[in-house]
Amino acid sequence: MTTNECFSMMSAMGWLGWIMPLAVLALLGLGIAALIKYLFMPRSQSDRGVRS
């Protein structure tokens, strides 16, 4: 699918055709950021469930 075909299909759907792809990309980006934070940020003792 070329860019022109994609834009014409999005404009035919109205504002929903522009909001939905942006919302999906935003949610995907937030999910990737949360996964990276979970995997690479050091966790404190309280987050691991260790009681002192």
Buried (B, 14 or more C-beta within 10 A) or exposed (E): EEEEEEEEEBEEEEEEBEEEEEEEEEEEEEEEEEEEEEEEEEEEEEEEEEEE
